């Protein structure tokens, strides 16, 4: 069957529908980790596409969502200064360095990182840099798209530890992990809700 997903935001709650069937309800001001599991990449893309159409939703891809043709510094300048108040006294450079240190990067690595192009970074570092941007400009709902696919358990656990910083800094901003079903999928500490959509493509909606 064809999956027809759409999402809406009403009364501070995000709802995900398959046709008329309600598949997910997520409060936008209670924070916490949430997980949605799908059976294949095609459904994952449709889920993420439906969610990112909603206002206040930001998607962090496994690549970190950085533009490969620009340097890391140029990516951050574009993301952090876009639509910002030109009279805002905030020191984005200092805040960015703090965010990158919180994510585990050393001062030596931070000093050289700005000149790098994202395409030349190792995948987990590329994601970490993109995640640091979300720390500074948190969306109302952060959707983390298929982060763990293809990662070793050690790598996955390291990125889960990095992601914990988000909840400490933004306790009322929820995070939704969209993950592919796998027996090697790592556990998410303190995960508040688990939504299983692995049957979505095969199960007709009779609502």
Long-range contacts (C-beta under 8 A, 24 or more apart in sequence): 1-201, 1-202, 1-204, 3-43, 3-46, 3-200, 3-201, 5-46, 5-47, 5-49, 5-50, 6-50, 6-53, 7-50, 7-51, 7-53, 7-54, 7-57, 8-54, 9-54, 9-55, 9-56, 14-51, 14-54, 14-57, 14-141, 16-47, 16-50, 16-51, 18-200, 18-205, 19-205, 19-207, 20-205, 20-207, 21-205, 21-206, 21-207, 22-207, 23-195, 23-197, 23-200, 24-195, 26-141, 26-174, 26-176, 26-193, 27-174, 28-56, 28-140, 28-141, 28-174, 29-172, 30-172, 30-174, 31-167, 31-170, 31-171, 31-172, 31-173, 31-174, 32-167, 32-174, 32-175, 32-190, 32-191, 32-192, 33-167, 33-174, 33-175, 33-177, 33-188, 33-189, 33-190, 33-191, 33-192, 34-174, 34-175, 34-176, 34-177, 34-191, 34-192, 34-193, 34-194, 34-195, 35-176, 35-177, 35-179, 35-188, 35-191, 35-193, 35-194, 35-195, 36-176, 36-177, 36-178, 36-179, 36-194, 36-195, 36-197, 37-179, 37-180, 37-181, 37-185, 37-194, 37-195, 37-196, 37-197, 37-198, 38-178, 38-179, 38-180, 38-181, 38-197, 38-198, 38-200, 39-180, 39-181, 39-197, 39-198, 39-199, 39-200, 39-201, 40-180, 40-201, 41-146, 41-180, 42-201, 43-197, 43-200, 43-201, 44-145, 44-146, 44-178, 44-180, 47-178, 47-197, 48-143, 48-145, 48-178, 51-141, 51-143, 51-176, 52-143, 54-141, 55-140, 56-139, 56-140, 56-141, 57-139, 57-140, 57-141, 57-143, 58-134, 58-137, 58-138, 58-139, 58-141, 58-142, 58-143, 59-143, 59-145, 60-127, 60-130, 60-131, 60-134, 60-142, 60-143, 60-144, 60-145, 60-147, 61-130, 61-145, 61-146, 62-123, 62-127, 62-145, 62-146, 62-147, 62-149, 63-118, 63-123, 63-126, 63-127, 63-130, 64-118, 64-126, 64-127, 64-128, 64-129, 64-130, 64-131, 65-130, 65-133, 66-118, 66-126, 66-129, 66-130, 67-118, 68-117, 68-118, 68-119, 69-117, 70-117, 70-118, 71-114, 71-115, 71-116, 71-117, 72-113, 72-114, 72-115, 72-116, 72-117, 72-118, 72-121, 72-129, 73-114, 73-115, 75-118, 75-133, 76-114, 76-133, 79-133, 79-137, 80-133, 80-136, 80-137, 92-136, 95-136, 96-132, 96-136, 99-132, 99-133, 99-135, 99-136, 100-129, 100-132, 102-132, 102-135, 102-165, 103-128, 103-129, 103-131, 103-132, 103-135, 103-162, 103-165, 104-128, 104-158, 104-162, 123-151, 124-151, 124-155, 124-158, 124-159, 127-159, 128-159, 128-162, 131-162, 131-163, 131-166, 134-166, 135-165, 135-166, 135-169, 135-170, 138-166, 138-169, 138-170, 138-173, 139-173, 140-173, 141-173, 141-174, 141-175, 141-176, 142-166, 142-173, 142-174, 142-175, 142-176, 143-175, 143-176, 143-178, 144-175, 144-176, 144-177, 144-178, 145-178, 146-178, 146-179, 146-180, 147-177, 147-179, 148-179, 148-180, 148-182, 148-185, 148-186, 149-179, 149-180, 149-182, 153-184, 153-186, 156-186, 157-186, 160-186, 160-188, 160-189, 164-189
